[in-house]
Amino acid sequence: MEVVITTAGRAAQLAADVIARAITRNARAVLGVATGSTPLGVYTELGRRVSAGELSLREARAFALDEYVGLPAGDPRSYRQVIADEFVAQVDIEPDAVLAPDGAAHDLVAACADYERRIAEAGGVDVQLLGIGSDGHIAFNEPGSSLASRTRVKTLTDQTRRDNARFFDDDLAAVPWHCVTQGLGTIMEARHIVLLAFGEAKAEALHQLVEGAVSARWPATVLQHHPHVTVLCDEAAASRLELADYYRETFANKPVWQSL
């Protein structure tokens, strides 16, 4: 696991660099896209590069991490719509090449299995973007999630619902109780994982992720077992890291031939 302590703006550029290299190697690369405020800078930077003719995602494919259960198609608060507005609209990827879990399916269990099948048929995810919740969740894998879990229906914690109420006009009652999410085992199959964390509210979760014990109490800690994870964080999120100086030194002295 490589930890890079930088600014949010620079982190967005570095994450975009990772995606651009994946596209250079394979124009049909498969991306894993996340929602929330954390990855927005990455999508803006990708959009800038596409507009400038520096990058094209025209042949790429993408899979979203999760979706609320019960929101109708086209609901502006659905993650499918957020990805369409914040990612697809800024780049040149084909809208039909971007898939999300179906939280409105009549048979949610079958829909989860179908989503796993679609990811496998695409050849798996090359670069997966992630954020992290203040309680250590990634995607909607709440504390207590199985470290081997697959795409499934989950019940959201009260903390997650409160954190997300801002997207529902601060109406907690309007926030769904359930979601469909890629499991930790599913996420771990991505070839390169890029996790972004900004702000003091993420400091304890980031500390546990990087330096804590692997535990379902902090689901993101499963990433310690992944062979290629890049953590991009700002100073506030890094404030609880005991080895912060070492992470700064290793990045400052990174071999010129070694990319993220």
C-alpha positions in Angstrom: 0.0 0.0 0.0 1.4 3.4 -1.0 0.3 6.4 0.9 0.7 9.9 -0.7 0.0 12.9 1.4 -0.8 15.9 -0.8 -3.5 18.4 -1.6 -7.0 17.4 -2.9 -6.2 19.1 -6.2 -3.0 17.2 -6.7 -4.6 14.0 -5.6 -7.2 14.4 -8.4 -4.4 14.8 -10.9 -2.5 11.8 -9.7 -5.7 9.6 -9.8 -6.4 10.8 -13.3 -2.8 9.9 -14.2 -3.4 6.3 -13.1 -6.6 6.1 -15.2 -4.8 7.7 -18.2 -2.0 5.1 -18.0 -4.6 2.3 -17.9 -6.3 3.7 -21.0 -2.9 4.1 -22.8 -2.2 0.4 -22.1 -5.7 -0.7 -23.1 -8.3 1.6 -24.7 -11.0 -0.8 -23.5 -9.9 -0.6 -19.9 -12.5 -1.2 -17.2 -12.9 1.5 -14.6 -14.6 1.3 -11.2 -16.3 4.6 -10.4 -17.4 5.9 -7.1 -19.9 8.6 -6.0 -19.9 11.2 -3.2 -17.9 14.4 -3.1 -14.5 12.8 -2.8 -13.9 11.7 -6.5 -15.5 14.8 -8.1 -12.1 16.4 -8.6 -10.9 13.3 -10.5 -13.9 13.4 -12.8 -13.3 17.1 -13.5 -9.7 16.5 -14.3 -10.6 13.6 -16.6 -13.1 15.9 -18.3 -10.4 18.6 -18.8 -8.1 16.1 -20.4 -10.8 14.8 -22.7 -11.7 18.3 -23.7 -8.1 19.2 -24.4 -7.7 16.1 -26.6 -5.1 14.6 -24.2 -7.3 11.5 -23.3 -10.2 9.6 -24.7 -12.5 7.1 -22.8 -14.5 6.4 -25.8 -13.7 2.7 -25.7 -13.5 2.3 -22.0 -16.1 0.6 -19.8 -17.1 1.4 -16.2 -18.9 -0.1 -13.2 -20.4 1.8 -10.3 -19.9 0.6 -6.8 -23.4 0.8 -5.3 -27.0 2.0 -5.5 -29.8 2.8 -3.2 -32.7 0.3 -3.1 -36.1 1.7 -4.0 -35.3 4.9 -5.8 -37.0 5.2 -9.2 -35.0 5.4 -12.5 -33.9 8.9 -13.1 -34.2 10.0 -9.5 -31.5 12.7 -9.2 -30.3 11.2 -5.9 -29.7 7.7 -7.3 -26.1 6.9 -7.8 -26.7 5.9 -11.4 -27.9 9.4 -12.1 -25.0 10.9 -10.1 -22.5 9.0 -12.1 -24.2 10.1 -15.3 -24.1 13.8 -14.2 -20.7 13.9 -12.6 -18.7 11.4 -14.7 -20.3 10.5 -18.0 -21.4 14.0 -18.9 -17.8 15.3 -18.5 -16.0 12.7 -20.6 -16.5 10.9 -23.9 -17.3 7.4 -22.6 -20.4 5.8 -24.1 -23.3 6.1 -21.6 -24.3 2.4 -22.3 -20.8 1.4 -21.3 -21.3 2.5 -17.7 -23.3 0.1 -15.6 -24.6 0.4 -12.0 -26.3 -2.1 -9.7 -30.0 -2.2 -10.1 -31.6 -1.1 -6.9 -35.1 -1.1 -8.4 -35.0 -4.7 -9.5 -38.0 -6.9 -8.6 -35.5 -9.7 -7.7 -32.6 -8.0 -6.0 -30.7 -11.3 -5.3 -30.8 -12.2 -9.0 -29.8 -8.6 -9.9 -26.7 -8.8 -7.6 -25.6 -12.1 -9.2 -26.1 -10.6 -12.6 -23.9 -7.6 -11.7 -21.1 -9.9 -10.6 -21.5 -11.8 -13.9 -21.2 -8.6 -15.9 -18.1 -7.5 -14.1 -16.5 -10.9 -14.8 -17.5 -10.9 -18.4 -15.9 -7.5 -18.9 -12.6 -9.0 -17.6 -12.7 -7.4 -14.2 -11.9 -3.9 -13.1 -8.5 -2.4 -14.0 -8.6 0.7 -11.9 -11.1 1.1 -9.0 -11.7 4.5 -7.4 -12.8 4.5 -3.8 -13.6 6.9 -1.0 -13.9 5.9 2.6 -16.6 6.6 5.2 -15.8 8.0 8.7 -16.6 4.6 10.1 -14.3 2.9 7.6 -16.8 1.7 5.1 -15.9 1.4 1.4 -18.7 1.3 -1.1 -21.7 0.5 1.2 -19.8 -2.2 3.1 -20.7 -1.1 6.6 -18.8 -2.2 9.7 -19.3 -5.9 10.3 -19.3 -6.7 6.6 -17.7 -10.0 5.6 -14.2 -9.4 4.2 -15.1 -12.0 1.5 -18.5 -10.5 0.6 -19.8 -10.2 -2.9 -22.4 -7.9 -4.5 -25.5 -8.0 -2.2 -28.2 -6.0 -0.4 -27.0 -4.2 2.8 -28.8 -2.3 5.5 -27.2 1.2 6.0 -26.1 2.3 9.4 -27.6 5.3 11.1 -24.3 7.1 10.7 -24.2 6.5 6.9 -27.8 7.6 6.6 -27.1 10.8 8.6 -23.9 11.5 6.5 -25.9 11.1 3.3 -29.0 13.1 4.4 -27.4 16.2 2.8 -28.2 14.7 -0.6 -31.9 14.4 0.5 -32.4 18.0 1.6 -31.3 17.0 5.1 -34.4 14.9 5.4 -33.2 11.8 7.2 -36.5 10.0 6.8 -36.1 10.3 3.0 -32.7 8.4 3.0 -33.2 4.8 2.0 -32.4 2.1 4.6 -31.1 -0.4 2.0 -28.6 -0.5 -0.8 -27.1 -2.8 -3.3 -23.3 -2.7 -3.1 -20.3 -4.5 -4.5 -18.8 -6.6 -1.7 -15.4 -6.4 -0.2 -14.4 -9.5 -2.0 -15.6 -8.1 -5.3 -13.7 -4.8 -4.8 -10.5 -6.7 -3.9 -10.5 -8.3 -7.4 -9.7 -5.0 -9.0 -6.2 -4.9 -10.3 -5.3 -1.4 -9.0 -7.3 0.4 -6.2 -7.0 4.1 -5.8 -8.5 5.4 -2.5 -9.0 9.1 -1.8 -9.6 10.6 1.6 -9.9 14.3 2.5 -10.7 16.2 5.7 -10.2 15.6 9.4 -13.5 13.6 9.6 -11.7 10.8 7.7 -8.6 10.8 9.8 -9.4 7.9 12.2 -10.8 5.8 9.4 -7.6 6.4 7.4 -5.4 5.6 10.4 -7.2 2.3 10.8 -7.0 1.5 7.1 -3.3 2.1 6.8 -1.9 1.2 10.3 -4.6 -0.7 12.1 -5.4 -4.4 12.3 -7.5 -6.0 9.6 -11.0 -6.3 10.9 -14.6 -6.2 9.9 -15.0 -3.4 12.4 -13.1 -1.2 9.9 -14.0 -2.8 6.5 -11.5 -0.8 4.5 -8.7 -2.5 6.3 -9.2 -5.5 4.0 -7.2 -3.4 1.4 -4.1 -4.2 3.4 -4.2 -7.6 1.7 -4.4 -6.2 -1.8 -1.2 -6.1 -3.9 -1.7 -2.7 -5.5 -3.4 0.0 -3.4 -2.7 3.7 -3.7 -4.0 6.0 -1.0 -4.2 9.7 -1.9 -5.0 11.9 1.1 -4.7 15.5 2.3 -2.9 16.7 5.5 -6.1 16.7 7.5 -7.0 13.1 6.7 -3.4 12.1 7.4 -3.3 13.8 10.8 -3.7 10.5 12.7 -1.1 8.6 10.7 1.8 7.6 13.0 4.1 7.0 10.1 3.2 10.1 8.1 6.8 11.3 7.9 7.9 8.0 6.4 5.1 8.1 3.8 6.2 11.6 2.8 9.9 10.5 2.6 9.1 7.4 0.4 7.0 9.5 -2.0 9.6 12.3 -2.2 12.3 9.7 -3.0 10.3 7.5 -5.3 12.3 6.1 -8.2 11.7 8.1 -11.4 10.8 4.9 -13.3 8.1 3.8 -10.7 4.6 5.1 -11.2 1.8 4.9 -8.7 
